[in-house]
Amino acid sequence: MSIFDITPVILPSKSNLKSYNFYIVQYRKKLFLIDAGISEQNCWDLLQRKLKEIDRTIKNLDAIILTHHHADHTGLVNQIRKVHPIPVYAHEKAFKRLKRDRAHLTKRINFFENLYMKMGCHETIVEKEITRLKKAFVENKSQALMGDILPLKEGDTIFGLTVLEMPGHSIDHLALFHEETNIIFSSDIVIEHLSSNALIDINEDGKRTKALFQYEQSLKRLLDLNVKKIYPGHGNIIENPKLVIQQKLDRLKKKEKIILQSMTGRQTAAQIAKKVYRDKYETLFPLVMSKVIGHLDELVRLKKIRMVADGDIIYYEKR
């Protein structure tokens, strides 16, 4: 092997994600994973087959680096550590989420319930979404990571990779950049076949993140890095990063324009979401609301619209 070698572990999916991607990376004498797939037997089997292809086993791994806390990137961590107790690294903001901290997750559910009601969503759809979150809270307890997690932050170097904080898709999202070859492990910041995936969440101070603005800034930072290849968390490995990133930035501006043009009079975020996304408002409710609220935040920041509170409800109108 050369100084820096990558073995993609790509598990096909029938969902719109197309695949779950994570990576076996060899750097000098260190062998590590970037992310750890999903918690399913076929993913475990695939990882072992890929390790065997390079004459390695689970017990040859030295560490796992997690790009963010979402379960489709952390699935095999506990199973790996039962066989071979290796260090796990993540952003410190991921710790409570990775540990499934009860107080934090309860606070998060309450945050979304209040947010959706403020944004004018009907009680029925809010109740349905909160019921889903509460059910996931109970059912996903087994996803809590066992053992210690070591912190990574902006500018750290680990196994020849530079750590970059790139929030937007999640509050704790990291990318890992190899400057010598200009490749980057971007995880869910850039996925070739999917549109913007900025997800609103709760900050440490209890306020909501400006996820779409953060996501756009992360895309612009990637563009400035002039990367040659992107290893994403889903879908195809990206061989033409500049084109893909610019297309995503252009789509954000196009969607922002559509939302602005859709606005008539004083409307809630929910009313705007229904008008722009139609049936997807209900079928993809949390994602649609994240997108619409994100774009409205940006339009407010750009002073193209204003936000008006009327009792417990927030309305938006053109300036």
Disulfide bonds with the S-S distance in Angstrom:
none
